[in-house]
Structure formats: C-alpha cells, structure tokens
Amino acid sequence: MHAVRQSCRPKHQVLILKCYPRYQKNVTKVKPNSSELSYLLYYASTRRSKLQKVGSFLEKKTTND
C-alpha cells in the first residue's frame, strides 16, 4: 500500500519525504538522509521550474511537523 501511495505523489514530494524521515518518539534527534538530500538539491537545481514546488511543499511539511 505504501508503494502505491508513493507512486501517486509528484517526484519532488517523494524526494522530500525520503530526505526527512518521520519523527519517532524514542529518537531524540532526527537528521535528514544525506544521500537523498544531495539528490534533492541536484533535482531542484537542474529543474528550476520545480524549485517553487519544492519550497512550498517543504514549508507545508514543516508547519505540519
């Protein structure tokens, strides 16, 4: 079911969700995954039209978390 849900999302949302894992109760410090973050930066820098969408999704995600 998780794979089906991910395939329906736009690619920039999937990349962001892979970079920033969900908050877990027993983990005090959550860090972004470095390799996925590098790919997200490459993706956003080479596709300038997606940069606005990446920014707005990140903003929405941070307000929800």
All heavy atoms as a GROMACS GRO file, in nm:
protein
  537
    1MET      N    1   0.082  -0.120   0.000
    1MET     CA    2   0.000   0.000   0.000
    1MET      C    3   0.086   0.126   0.000
    1MET      O    4   0.054   0.223  -0.064
    1MET     CB    5  -0.091  -0.004   0.123
    1MET     CG    6  -0.189   0.109   0.129
    1MET     SD    7  -0.310   0.087  -0.001
    1MET     CE    8  -0.426   0.209   0.041
    2HIS      N    9   0.197   0.121   0.073
    2HIS     CA   10   0.286   0.238   0.080
    2HIS      C   11   0.343   0.271  -0.058
    2HIS      O   12   0.353   0.388  -0.094
    2HIS     CB   13   0.397   0.211   0.181
    2HIS     CG   14   0.489   0.325   0.199
    2HIS    ND1   15   0.450   0.444   0.259
    2HIS    CD2   16   0.618   0.343   0.164
    2HIS    CE1   17   0.552   0.527   0.260
    2HIS    NE2   18   0.655   0.468   0.202
    3ALA      N   19   0.380   0.169  -0.134
    3ALA     CA   20   0.437   0.192  -0.267
    3ALA      C   21   0.335   0.254  -0.362
    3ALA      O   22   0.368   0.338  -0.445
    3ALA     CB   23   0.491   0.062  -0.325
    4VAL      N   24   0.210   0.214  -0.349
    4VAL     CA   25   0.105   0.270  -0.433
    4VAL      C   26   0.085   0.417  -0.400
    4VAL      O   27   0.071   0.501  -0.488
    4VAL     CB   28  -0.027   0.191  -0.415
    4VAL    CG1   29  -0.142   0.260  -0.486
    4VAL    CG2   30  -0.011   0.050  -0.462
    5ARG      N   31   0.086   0.450  -0.272
    5ARG     CA   32   0.068   0.589  -0.230
    5ARG      C   33   0.184   0.676  -0.279
    5ARG      O   34   0.165   0.788  -0.321
    5ARG     CB   35   0.059   0.595  -0.078
    5ARG     CG   36   0.006   0.726  -0.028
    5ARG     CD   37  -0.016   0.730   0.121
    5ARG     NE   38  -0.056   0.603   0.177
    5ARG     CZ   39  -0.017   0.559   0.296
    5ARG    NH1   40   0.063   0.631   0.370
    5ARG    NH2   41  -0.056   0.442   0.340
    6GLN      N   42   0.308   0.621  -0.275
    6GLN     CA   43   0.424   0.697  -0.321
    6GLN      C   44   0.421   0.717  -0.472
    6GLN      O   45   0.467   0.819  -0.521
    6GLN     CB   46   0.553   0.626  -0.282
    6GLN     CG   47   0.579   0.626  -0.134
    6GLN     CD   48   0.619   0.762  -0.080
    6GLN    OE1   49   0.562   0.865  -0.116
    6GLN    NE2   50   0.714   0.762   0.008
    7SER      N   51   0.368   0.622  -0.548
    7SER     CA   52   0.366   0.635  -0.693
    7SER      C   53   0.266   0.740  -0.739
    7SER      O   54   0.275   0.790  -0.850
    7SER     CB   55   0.337   0.501  -0.759
    7SER     OG   56   0.205   0.460  -0.729
    8CYS      N   57   0.171   0.776  -0.655
    8CYS     CA   58   0.072   0.877  -0.690
    8CYS      C   59   0.120   1.018  -0.660
    8CYS      O   60   0.059   1.115  -0.704
    8CYS     CB   61  -0.059   0.852  -0.614
    8CYS     SG   62  -0.136   0.697  -0.660
    9ARG      N   63   0.226   1.030  -0.584
    9ARG     CA   64   0.279   1.161  -0.548
    9ARG      C   65   0.372   1.215  -0.657
    9ARG      O   66   0.437   1.137  -0.726
    9ARG     CB   67   0.360   1.152  -0.419
    9ARG     CG   68   0.280   1.127  -0.296
    9ARG     CD   69   0.372   1.131  -0.177
    9ARG     NE   70   0.302   1.110  -0.054
    9ARG     CZ   71   0.253   1.209   0.021
    9ARG    NH1   72   0.272   1.332  -0.014
    9ARG    NH2   73   0.189   1.183   0.132
   10PRO      N   74   0.384   1.346  -0.667
   10PRO     CA   75   0.486   1.404  -0.756
   10PRO      C   76   0.626   1.369  -0.707
   10PRO      O   77   0.647   1.345  -0.587
   10PRO     CB   78   0.460   1.554  -0.746
   10PRO     CG   79   0.323   1.569  -0.696
   10PRO     CD   80   0.297   1.448  -0.611
   11LYS      N   81   0.721   1.369  -0.798
   11LYS     CA   82   0.856   1.325  -0.764
   11LYS      C   83   0.921   1.412  -0.657
   11LYS      O   84   0.992   1.360  -0.569
   11LYS     CB   85   0.944   1.322  -0.889
   11LYS     CG   86   1.080   1.263  -0.864
   11LYS     CD   87   1.155   1.240  -0.991
   11LYS     CE   88   1.287   1.172  -0.959
   11LYS     NZ   89   1.359   1.133  -1.077
   12HIS      N   90   0.898   1.543  -0.661
   12HIS     CA   91   0.962   1.628  -0.561
   12HIS      C   92   0.911   1.598  -0.420
   12HIS      O   93   0.987   1.604  -0.324
   12HIS     CB   94   0.944   1.776  -0.595
   12HIS     CG   95   0.803   1.825  -0.589
   12HIS    ND1   96   0.714   1.807  -0.693
   12HIS    CD2   97   0.735   1.891  -0.492
   12HIS    CE1   98   0.597   1.860  -0.660
   12HIS    NE2   99   0.607   1.911  -0.538
   13GLN      N  100   0.786   1.558  -0.407
   13GLN     CA  101   0.732   1.522  -0.276
   13GLN      C  102   0.793   1.391  -0.226
   13GLN      O  103   0.827   1.378  -0.109
   13GLN     CB  104   0.581   1.511  -0.281
   13GLN     CG  105   0.512   1.643  -0.299
   13GLN     CD  106   0.361   1.631  -0.300
   13GLN    OE1  107   0.307   1.523  -0.277
   13GLN    NE2  108   0.293   1.741  -0.325
   14VAL      N  109   0.808   1.295  -0.315
   14VAL     CA  110   0.869   1.167  -0.277
   14VAL      C  111   1.013   1.189  -0.232
   14VAL      O  112   1.057   1.133  -0.131
   14VAL     CB  113   0.863   1.067  -0.395
   14VAL    CG1  114   0.940   0.940  -0.364
   14VAL    CG2  115   0.719   1.034  -0.430
   15LEU      N  116   1.086   1.273  -0.304
   15LEU     CA  117   1.225   1.300  -0.266
   15LEU      C  118   1.234   1.367  -0.129
   15LEU      O  119   1.320   1.332  -0.048
   15LEU     CB  120   1.292   1.388  -0.373
   15LEU     CG  121   1.315   1.324  -0.508
   15LEU    CD1  122   1.369   1.426  -0.607
   15LEU    CD2  123   1.409   1.207  -0.496
   16ILE      N  124   1.147   1.461  -0.102
   16ILE     CA  125   1.148   1.530   0.027
   16ILE      C  126   1.112   1.433   0.139
   16ILE      O  127   1.176   1.433   0.245
   16ILE     CB  128   1.052   1.650   0.025
   16ILE    CG1  129   1.108   1.758  -0.068
   16ILE    CG2  130   1.030   1.706   0.165
   16ILE    CD1  131   1.013   1.870  -0.098
   17LEU      N  132   1.014   1.348   0.117
   17LEU     CA  133   0.975   1.253   0.220
   17LEU      C  134   1.084   1.150   0.246
   17LEU      O  135   1.097   1.100   0.358
   17LEU     CB  136   0.844   1.184   0.181
   17LEU     CG  137   0.722   1.277   0.179
   17LEU    CD1  138   0.601   1.204   0.124
   17LEU    CD2  139   0.694   1.332   0.318
   18LYS      N  140   1.164   1.118   0.145
   18LYS     CA  141   1.277   1.028   0.166
   18LYS      C  142   1.389   1.097   0.243
   18LYS      O  143   1.460   1.033   0.320
   18LYS     CB  144   1.332   0.977   0.032
   18LYS     CG  145   1.248   0.871  -0.032
   18LYS     CD  146   1.313   0.824  -0.159
   18LYS     CE  147   1.231   0.717  -0.227
   18LYS     NZ  148   1.293   0.674  -0.354
   19CYS      N  149   1.406   1.227   0.222
   19CYS     CA  150   1.512   1.301   0.290
   19CYS      C  151   1.484   1.316   0.439
   19CYS      O  152   1.574   1.303   0.521
   19CYS     CB  153   1.526   1.441   0.230
   19CYS     SG  154   1.600   1.444   0.071
   20TYR      N  155   1.363   1.351   0.470
   20TYR     CA  156   1.328   1.382   0.608
   20TYR      C  157   1.234   1.275   0.663
   20TYR      O  158   1.114   1.277   0.637
   20TYR     CB  159   1.260   1.519   0.615
   20TYR     CG  160   1.353   1.629   0.569
   20TYR    CD1  161   1.344   1.680   0.442
   20TYR    CD2  162   1.451   1.677   0.653
   20TYR    CE1  163   1.430   1.779   0.398
   20TYR    CE2  164   1.539   1.776   0.611
   20TYR     CZ  165   1.526   1.826   0.484
   20TYR     OH  166   1.613   1.923   0.442
   21PRO      N  167   1.289   1.181   0.740
   21PRO     CA  168   1.205   1.074   0.794
   21PRO      C  169   1.106   1.128   0.897
   21PRO      O  170   1.126   1.237   0.953
   21PRO     CB  171   1.305   0.979   0.860
   21PRO     CG  172   1.425   1.062   0.886
   21PRO     CD  173   1.426   1.170   0.781
   22ARG      N  174   1.002   1.052   0.920
   22ARG     CA  175   0.901   1.093   1.019
   22ARG      C  176   0.962   1.094   1.158
   22ARG      O  177   1.053   1.018   1.189
   22ARG     CB  178   0.782   0.998   1.017
   22ARG     CG  179   0.699   1.014   0.895
   22ARG     CD  180   0.576   0.924   0.908
   22ARG     NE  181   0.482   0.961   0.805
   22ARG     CZ  182   0.371   1.028   0.829
   22ARG    NH1  183   0.339   1.062   0.951
   22ARG    NH2  184   0.290   1.058   0.731
   23TYR      N  185   0.906   1.179   1.241
   23TYR     CA  186   0.950   1.188   1.380
   23TYR      C  187   0.912   1.060   1.454
   23TYR      O  188   0.800   1.014   1.444
   23TYR     CB  189   0.884   1.309   1.446
   23TYR     CG  190   0.915   1.323   1.592
   23TYR    CD1  191   1.039   1.367   1.634
   23TYR    CD2  192   0.822   1.289   1.688
   23TYR    CE1  193   1.070   1.379   1.767
   23TYR    CE2  194   0.850   1.300   1.823
   23TYR     CZ  195   0.974   1.345   1.862
   23TYR     OH  196   1.004   1.356   1.994
   24GLN      N  197   1.009   1.005   1.527
   24GLN     CA  198   0.983   0.886   1.607
   24GLN      C  199   0.995   0.922   1.754
   24GLN      O  200   1.084   0.997   1.794
   24GLN     CB  201   1.082   0.776   1.571
   24GLN     CG  202   1.068   0.732   1.426
   24GLN     CD  203   1.178   0.635   1.386
   24GLN    OE1  204   1.268   0.608   1.463
   24GLN    NE2  205   1.169   0.583   1.264
   25LYS      N  206   0.909   0.867   1.836
   25LYS     CA  207   0.902   0.906   1.976
   25LYS      C  208   1.028   0.872   2.054
   25LYS      O  209   1.069   0.948   2.141
   25LYS     CB  210   0.782   0.839   2.043
   25LYS     CG  211   0.650   0.891   1.993
   25LYS     CD  212   0.535   0.828   2.064
   25LYS     CE  213   0.404   0.883   2.008
   25LYS     NZ  214   0.288   0.825   2.073
   26ASN      N  215   1.092   0.760   2.026
   26ASN     CA  216   1.209   0.720   2.104
   26ASN      C  217   1.340   0.777   2.051
   26ASN      O  218   1.444   0.756   2.110
   26ASN     CB  219   1.217   0.567   2.112
   26ASN     CG  220   1.218   0.501   1.976
   26ASN    OD1  221   1.200   0.567   1.875
   26ASN    ND2  222   1.235   0.372   1.973
   27VAL      N  223   1.337   0.850   1.941
   27VAL     CA  224   1.457   0.912   1.884
   27VAL      C  225   1.453   1.061   1.917
   27VAL      O  226   1.357   1.131   1.883
   27VAL     CB  227   1.463   0.890   1.732
   27VAL    CG1  228   1.583   0.960   1.672
   27VAL    CG2  229   1.467   0.742   1.700
   28THR      N  230   1.558   1.109   1.984
   28THR     CA  231   1.558   1.249   2.025
   28THR      C  232   1.600   1.343   1.913
   28THR      O  233   1.551   1.454   1.904
   28THR     CB  234   1.652   1.270   2.145
   28THR    OG1  235   1.782   1.226   2.110
   28THR    CG2  236   1.602   1.193   2.265
   29LYS      N  237   1.693   1.300   1.829
   29LYS     CA  238   1.743   1.387   1.723
   29LYS      C  239   1.725   1.320   1.588
   29LYS      O  240   1.778   1.213   1.563
   29LYS     CB  241   1.890   1.418   1.747
   29LYS     CG  242   1.943   1.529   1.664
   29LYS     CD  243   2.082   1.567   1.708
   29LYS     CE  244   2.128   1.690   1.634
   29LYS     NZ  245   2.262   1.729   1.676
   30VAL      N  246   1.649   1.384   1.500
   30VAL     CA  247   1.624   1.330   1.367
   30VAL      C  248   1.703   1.414   1.267
   30VAL      O  249   1.691   1.535   1.264
   30VAL     CB  250   1.473   1.334   1.333
   30VAL    CG1  251   1.449   1.282   1.194
   30VAL    CG2  252   1.396   1.253   1.434
   31LYS      N  253   1.787   1.347   1.187
   31LYS     CA  254   1.867   1.416   1.086
   31LYS      C  255   1.821   1.373   0.947
   31LYS      O  256   1.775   1.261   0.929
   31LYS     CB  257   2.015   1.382   1.102
   31LYS     CG  258   2.075   1.427   1.234
   31LYS     CD  259   2.224   1.412   1.238
   31LYS     CE  260   2.271   1.277   1.198
   31LYS     NZ  261   2.415   1.255   1.214
   32PRO      N  262   1.835   1.461   0.849
   32PRO     CA  263   1.799   1.422   0.712
   32PRO      C  264   1.898   1.320   0.656
   32PRO      O  265   2.015   1.316   0.695
   32PRO     CB  266   1.805   1.553   0.634
   32PRO     CG  267   1.890   1.643   0.714
   32PRO     CD  268   1.878   1.600   0.856
   33ASN      N  269   1.850   1.237   0.567
   33ASN     CA  270   1.936   1.140   0.500
   33ASN      C  271   2.023   1.214   0.398
   33ASN      O  272   1.972   1.282   0.310
   33ASN     CB  273   1.851   1.034   0.430
   33ASN     CG  274   1.766   0.956   0.527
   33ASN    OD1  275   1.808   0.929   0.639
   33ASN    ND2  276   1.646   0.919   0.486
   34SER      N  277   2.154   1.201   0.412
   34SER     CA  278   2.245   1.284   0.332
   34SER      C  279   2.242   1.253   0.183
   34SER      O  280   2.244   1.344   0.101
   34SER     CB  281   2.387   1.272   0.386
   34SER     OG  282   2.432   1.139   0.374
   35SER      N  283   2.237   1.126   0.145
   35SER     CA  284   2.240   1.095   0.002
   35SER      C  285   2.112   1.139  -0.067
   35SER      O  286   2.115   1.191  -0.179
   35SER     CB  287   2.264   0.946  -0.021
   35SER     OG  288   2.161   0.870   0.035
   36GLU      N  289   1.998   1.122   0.000
   36GLU     CA  290   1.872   1.167  -0.057
   36GLU      C  291   1.865   1.319  -0.063
   36GLU      O  292   1.810   1.377  -0.156
   36GLU     CB  293   1.753   1.112   0.022
   36GLU     CG  294   1.723   0.967  -0.004
   36GLU     CD  295   1.806   0.872   0.080
   36GLU    OE1  296   1.887   0.920   0.162
   36GLU    OE2  297   1.791   0.751   0.066
   37LEU      N  298   1.921   1.384   0.037
   37LEU     CA  299   1.925   1.530   0.039
   37LEU      C  300   2.011   1.584  -0.075
   37LEU      O  301   1.975   1.681  -0.141
   37LEU     CB  302   1.977   1.580   0.174
   37LEU     CG  303   1.974   1.729   0.198
   37LEU    CD1  304   1.833   1.784   0.186
   37LEU    CD2  305   2.031   1.761   0.334
   38SER      N  306   2.123   1.518  -0.102
   38SER     CA  307   2.208   1.558  -0.214
   38SER      C  308   2.133   1.546  -0.346
   38SER      O  309   2.142   1.634  -0.432
   38SER     CB  310   2.334   1.472  -0.219
   38SER     OG  311   2.412   1.493  -0.107
   39TYR      N  312   2.059   1.437  -0.363
   39TYR     CA  313   1.983   1.419  -0.487
   39TYR      C  314   1.871   1.522  -0.498
   39TYR      O  315   1.845   1.573  -0.607
   39TYR     CB  316   1.927   1.278  -0.498
   39TYR     CG  317   1.856   1.256  -0.629
   39TYR    CD1  318   1.927   1.255  -0.749
   39TYR    CD2  319   1.718   1.242  -0.634
   39TYR    CE1  320   1.862   1.239  -0.870
   39TYR    CE2  321   1.653   1.226  -0.756
   39TYR     CZ  322   1.726   1.224  -0.872
   39TYR     OH  323   1.661   1.209  -0.991
   40LEU      N  324   1.807   1.554  -0.386
   40LEU     CA  325   1.702   1.656  -0.388
   40LEU      C  326   1.759   1.792  -0.430
   40LEU      O  327   1.699   1.863  -0.511
   40LEU     CB  328   1.636   1.668  -0.252
   40LEU     CG  329   1.532   1.778  -0.236
   40LEU    CD1  330   1.413   1.755  -0.328
   40LEU    CD2  331   1.487   1.788  -0.091
   41LEU      N  332   1.876   1.826  -0.379
   41LEU     CA  333   1.940   1.953  -0.419
   41LEU      C  334   1.976   1.953  -0.567
   41LEU      O  335   1.956   2.053  -0.637
   41LEU     CB  336   2.065   1.978  -0.335
   41LEU     CG  337   2.039   2.011  -0.189
   41LEU    CD1  338   2.170   2.014  -0.111
   41LEU    CD2  339   1.968   2.143  -0.177
   42TYR      N  340   2.027   1.841  -0.616
   42TYR     CA  341   2.058   1.830  -0.759
   42TYR      C  342   1.930   1.842  -0.842
   42TYR      O  343   1.925   1.915  -0.941
   42TYR     CB  344   2.128   1.698  -0.788
   42TYR     CG  345   2.142   1.668  -0.934
   42TYR    CD1  346   2.238   1.732  -1.010
   42TYR    CD2  347   2.058   1.577  -0.996
   42TYR    CE1  348   2.250   1.707  -1.145
   42TYR    CE2  349   2.068   1.551  -1.131
   42TYR     CZ  350   2.165   1.615  -1.206
   42TYR     OH  351   2.175   1.591  -1.340
   43TYR      N  352   1.824   1.773  -0.799
   43TYR     CA  353   1.697   1.774  -0.871
   43TYR      C  354   1.641   1.917  -0.879
   43TYR      O  355   1.598   1.961  -0.985
   43TYR     CB  356   1.600   1.681  -0.800
   43TYR     CG  357   1.461   1.675  -0.859
   43TYR    CD1  358   1.436   1.597  -0.970
   43TYR    CD2  359   1.357   1.747  -0.804
   43TYR    CE1  360   1.308   1.589  -1.024
   43TYR    CE2  361   1.229   1.741  -0.858
   43TYR     CZ  362   1.206   1.662  -0.968
   43TYR     OH  363   1.081   1.657  -1.022
   44ALA      N  364   1.642   1.986  -0.766
   44ALA     CA  365   1.586   2.121  -0.763
   44ALA      C  366   1.672   2.221  -0.841
   44ALA      O  367   1.618   2.314  -0.902
   44ALA     CB  368   1.571   2.168  -0.618
   45SER      N  369   1.802   2.202  -0.840
   45SER     CA  370   1.888   2.297  -0.911
   45SER      C  371   1.887   2.277  -1.062
   45SER      O  372   1.908   2.371  -1.137
   45SER     CB  373   2.031   2.290  -0.858
   45SER     OG  374   2.088   2.165  -0.887
   46THR      N  375   1.863   2.154  -1.108
   46THR     CA  376   1.861   2.130  -1.252
   46THR      C  377   1.723   2.148  -1.313
   46THR      O  378   1.711   2.162  -1.434
   46THR     CB  379   1.911   1.987  -1.284
   46THR    OG1  380   1.832   1.892  -1.215
   46THR    CG2  381   2.057   1.973  -1.246
   47ARG      N  382   1.620   2.148  -1.230
   47ARG     CA  383   1.483   2.169  -1.278
   47ARG      C  384   1.429   2.292  -1.208
   47ARG      O  385   1.360   2.283  -1.106
   47ARG     CB  386   1.397   2.046  -1.247
   47ARG     CG  387   1.440   1.925  -1.325
   47ARG     CD  388   1.382   1.800  -1.265
   47ARG     NE  389   1.424   1.680  -1.335
   47ARG     CZ  390   1.538   1.617  -1.313
   47ARG    NH1  391   1.622   1.663  -1.223
   47ARG    NH2  392   1.569   1.509  -1.380
   48ARG      N  393   1.461   2.407  -1.262
   48ARG     CA  394   1.425   2.535  -1.198
   48ARG      C  395   1.274   2.551  -1.178
   48ARG      O  396   1.230   2.616  -1.085
   48ARG     CB  397   1.479   2.653  -1.280
   48ARG     CG  398   1.628   2.657  -1.289
   48ARG     CD  399   1.686   2.698  -1.159
   48ARG     NE  400   1.831   2.703  -1.168
   48ARG     CZ  401   1.907   2.755  -1.078
   48ARG    NH1  402   1.855   2.808  -0.972
   48ARG    NH2  403   2.037   2.755  -1.092
   49SER      N  404   1.196   2.489  -1.265
   49SER     CA  405   1.051   2.502  -1.252
   49SER      C  406   0.999   2.430  -1.128
   49SER      O  407   0.892   2.464  -1.076
   49SER     CB  408   0.982   2.447  -1.376
   49SER     OG  409   1.010   2.310  -1.392
   50LYS      N  410   1.072   2.333  -1.078
   50LYS     CA  411   1.030   2.257  -0.960
   50LYS      C  412   1.072   2.324  -0.830
   50LYS      O  413   1.025   2.287  -0.723
   50LYS     CB  414   1.090   2.116  -0.962
   50LYS     CG  415   1.047   2.034  -1.080
   50LYS     CD  416   0.901   1.996  -1.069
   50LYS     CE  417   0.861   1.908  -1.186
   50LYS     NZ  418   0.723   1.868  -1.180
   51LEU      N  419   1.159   2.422  -0.836
   51LEU     CA  420   1.213   2.484  -0.715
   51LEU      C  421   1.102   2.548  -0.630
   51LEU      O  422   1.101   2.533  -0.508
   51LEU     CB  423   1.318   2.588  -0.753
   51LEU     CG  424   1.404   2.642  -0.641
   51LEU    CD1  425   1.476   2.529  -0.569
   51LEU    CD2  426   1.505   2.740  -0.696
   52GLN      N  427   1.008   2.613  -0.693
   52GLN     CA  428   0.896   2.674  -0.620
   52GLN      C  429   0.811   2.568  -0.553
   52GLN      O  430   0.768   2.583  -0.439
   52GLN     CB  431   0.812   2.758  -0.715
   52GLN     CG  432   0.698   2.830  -0.649
   52GLN     CD  433   0.746   2.940  -0.557
   52GLN    OE1  434   0.848   3.001  -0.582
   52GLN    NE2  435   0.672   2.965  -0.452
   53LYS      N  436   0.787   2.456  -0.623
   53LYS     CA  437   0.706   2.348  -0.567
   53LYS      C  438   0.778   2.281  -0.450
   53LYS      O  439   0.714   2.246  -0.350
   53LYS     CB  440   0.675   2.244  -0.675
   53LYS     CG  441   0.581   2.295  -0.781
   53LYS     CD  442   0.553   2.188  -0.883
   53LYS     CE  443   0.459   2.238  -0.990
   53LYS     NZ  444   0.426   2.137  -1.088
   54VAL      N  445   0.909   2.263  -0.462
   54VAL     CA  446   0.987   2.204  -0.353
   54VAL      C  447   0.979   2.294  -0.231
   54VAL      O  448   0.955   2.247  -0.119
   54VAL     CB  449   1.134   2.182  -0.397
   54VAL    CG1  450   1.223   2.150  -0.279
   54VAL    CG2  451   1.142   2.070  -0.500
   55GLY      N  452   0.996   2.423  -0.251
   55GLY     CA  453   0.989   2.517  -0.139
   55GLY      C  454   0.854   2.520  -0.071
   55GLY      O  455   0.845   2.520   0.053
   56SER      N  456   0.749   2.520  -0.149
   56SER     CA  457   0.615   2.526  -0.088
   56SER      C  458   0.581   2.395  -0.016
   56SER      O  459   0.520   2.396   0.090
   56SER     CB  460   0.510   2.559  -0.192
   56SER     OG  461   0.502   2.459  -0.289
   57PHE      N  462   0.626   2.281  -0.069
   57PHE     CA  463   0.600   2.154  -0.002
   57PHE      C  464   0.680   2.144   0.128
   57PHE      O  465   0.630   2.096   0.229
   57PHE     CB  466   0.630   2.036  -0.093
   57PHE     CG  467   0.593   1.903  -0.032
   57PHE    CD1  468   0.460   1.867  -0.020
   57PHE    CD2  469   0.689   1.816   0.014
   57PHE    CE1  470   0.424   1.745   0.037
   57PHE    CE2  471   0.655   1.695   0.071
   57PHE     CZ  472   0.522   1.659   0.083
   58LEU      N  473   0.805   2.192   0.126
   58LEU     CA  474   0.885   2.193   0.248
   58LEU      C  475   0.823   2.282   0.355
   58LEU      O  476   0.820   2.247   0.473
   58LEU     CB  477   1.028   2.240   0.218
   58LEU     CG  478   1.125   2.136   0.170
   58LEU    CD1  479   1.255   2.201   0.129
   58LEU    CD2  480   1.150   2.032   0.277
   59GLU      N  481   0.772   2.397   0.313
   59GLU     CA  482   0.707   2.488   0.407
   59GLU      C  483   0.583   2.422   0.468
   59GLU      O  484   0.561   2.430   0.590
   59GLU     CB  485   0.670   2.617   0.336
   59GLU     CG  486   0.610   2.721   0.426
   59GLU     CD  487   0.579   2.849   0.352
   59GLU    OE1  488   0.586   2.851   0.228
   59GLU    OE2  489   0.545   2.947   0.420
   60LYS      N  490   0.504   2.356   0.385
   60LYS     CA  491   0.383   2.290   0.433
   60LYS      C  492   0.420   2.175   0.529
   60LYS      O  493   0.356   2.156   0.631
   60LYS     CB  494   0.302   2.237   0.316
   60LYS     CG  495   0.169   2.180   0.357
   60LYS     CD  496   0.083   2.123   0.243
   60LYS     CE  497   0.128   2.146   0.105
   60LYS     NZ  498   0.048   2.078   0.004
   61LYS      N  499   0.524   2.102   0.494
   61LYS     CA  500   0.567   1.989   0.577
   61LYS      C  501   0.619   2.036   0.712
   61LYS      O  502   0.589   1.975   0.814
   61LYS     CB  503   0.674   1.908   0.505
   61LYS     CG  504   0.718   1.785   0.581
   61LYS     CD  505   0.808   1.698   0.498
   61LYS     CE  506   0.870   1.583   0.570
   61LYS     NZ  507   0.812   1.537   0.690
   62THR      N  508   0.692   2.144   0.716
   62THR     CA  509   0.746   2.193   0.844
   62THR      C  510   0.635   2.248   0.933
   62THR      O  511   0.645   2.235   1.055
   62THR     CB  512   0.854   2.299   0.822
   62THR    OG1  513   0.800   2.405   0.743
   62THR    CG2  514   0.976   2.242   0.756
   63THR      N  515   0.532   2.307   0.876
   63THR     CA  516   0.424   2.355   0.960
   63THR      C  517   0.341   2.240   1.015
   63THR      O  518   0.290   2.249   1.127
   63THR     CB  519   0.330   2.451   0.883
   63THR    OG1  520   0.281   2.386   0.768
   63THR    CG2  521   0.402   2.578   0.844
   64ASN      N  522   0.332   2.129   0.942
   64ASN     CA  523   0.258   2.013   0.990
   64ASN      C  524   0.336   1.932   1.092
   64ASN      O  525   0.278   1.867   1.177
   64ASN     CB  526   0.217   1.922   0.874
   64ASN     CG  527   0.112   1.985   0.787
   64ASN    OD1  528   0.042   2.075   0.829
   64ASN    ND2  529   0.100   1.938   0.664
   65ASP      N  530   0.469   1.933   1.082
   65ASP     CA  531   0.552   1.857   1.178
   65ASP      C  532   0.568   1.939   1.300
   65ASP      O  533   0.554   1.918   1.408
   65ASP     CB  534   0.688   1.825   1.120
   65ASP     CG  535   0.681   1.721   1.008
   65ASP    OD1  536   0.574   1.661   0.991
   65ASP    OD2  537   0.781   1.704   0.940
   0.00000   0.00000   0.00000
